[in-house]
Amino acid sequence: MSPTTAAPQRRVASRTLLVIAALGAVTAVILAALTPFTTAVAWTSPVAYAAVAGIHQILPTLAGLLTRWWGAIPLTAVIAAALAFPFSTLGILLFPALALPALAIGLAIKATGCRWASRSRWALASLAGAIMIFALSLPIISPDLLTPTLIALVFVARVASALAATALALLLQRALHSAGIRTVG
């Protein structure tokens, strides 16, 4: 490549951006609607909250599956956070809470070669997202409650929740494919 020749840039198709925006908006609506429930669960039990919080990763993961672009996963989460943070008890902290686990999932998919049909790669990516959100959420738990047992239970709940979210995203992709909606890429 000569100094006057620019490196080729990958452009993101309009259809891809529309899928990301739509799934980000739906995620935001679901998040805002579930905020009273998830807030009550969070105050009641950190383990129960960790078990249900994976719901917020379903549609960003689906965006990655439908667009076959790893960047769709964190971008969908950022759009969801931008639309939902005014309605969330987390407020501006919703951005890292949604975007960083989604980024971990996306980077894990990219690092494993973007093999979109591989369930084992999706399980690995889910684990990366679960570890990220576990690390983010641990400092928020009251120090009075922190015990090795609670830490282990929260970790297991985060992993199970992330794996369930990914499994649901894969099921949704299969259902959409059966209905005639194809992947973008």
Residue pairs with C-beta under 8 A, 6 or more apart in sequence:
1 7
12 69
12 71
13 184
15 184
16 67
16 69
16 72
16 184
16 185
19 63
19 66
19 67
19 72
19 184
20 63
20 67
20 72
20 75
20 76
20 79
21 79
23 59
23 60
23 62
23 63
23 66
23 76
24 59
24 60
24 63
24 75
24 76
24 77
24 78
24 79
24 80
24 82
24 83
25 79
25 80
25 83
26 59
27 56
27 58
27 59
27 60
27 76
27 77
27 79
27 80
27 84
28 79
28 80
28 81
28 82
28 83
28 84
29 83
29 84
30 55
30 56
30 59
31 56
31 80
31 84
31 87
31 88
31 94
32 84
32 87
32 88
34 55
35 84
35 87
35 88
35 89
38 49
38 52
38 53
39 89
41 48
41 49
41 52
42 49
46 137
46 141
46 145
46 150
46 154
47 150
47 153
47 154
47 157
48 157
50 134
50 137
50 153
50 154
50 157
50 158
50 161
51 157
51 160
51 161
52 161
53 133
53 158
53 161
54 130
54 158
54 160
54 161
54 162
54 163
54 164
54 165
55 161
55 165
56 77
56 80
56 98
56 165
57 77
57 101
57 102
57 105
57 129
57 162
57 165
57 166
57 169
58 165
58 168
58 169
58 172
59 76
59 80
59 169
60 72
60 73
60 74
60 76
60 77
60 80
60 98
60 102
60 105
61 73
61 105
61 122
61 165
61 166
61 169
62 169
62 172
62 173
63 72
63 73
63 75
63 76
64 70
64 72
64 73
64 76
64 105
64 106
64 109
65 116
65 169
65 170
65 173
65 183
66 72
66 173
66 176
66 181
66 183
66 184
67 183
67 184
67 185
68 114
68 116
68 183
68 184
68 185
69 184
69 185
70 106
70 107
70 109
70 110
70 114
71 106
72 106
73 102
73 103
73 105
73 106
73 109
74 99
74 102
74 103
74 105
74 106
76 102
77 98
77 99
77 101
77 102
77 103
78 95
78 98
78 99
78 102
80 98
81 94
81 95
81 97
81 98
81 99
82 95
84 94
85 91
85 92
85 94
85 95
88 94
90 97
96 136
97 133
97 136
97 137
100 132
100 133
100 136
101 129
101 130
101 132
101 133
101 136
101 162
102 129
103 132
104 125
104 128
104 129
104 131
104 132
105 125
105 126
105 128
105 129
106 125
107 128
108 121
108 124
108 125
108 127
108 128
108 129
109 116
109 121
109 122
109 125
112 118
112 121
112 124
112 125
113 121
115 121
116 183
119 170
122 166
122 170
123 163
123 166
125 166
126 159
126 162
126 163
126 165
126 166
127 159
127 162
127 163
129 162
130 155
130 158
130 159
130 161
130 162
130 163
131 158
133 158
133 162
134 154
134 155
134 158
134 159
137 154
137 158
138 151
138 154
141 150
141 154
173 183
177 183
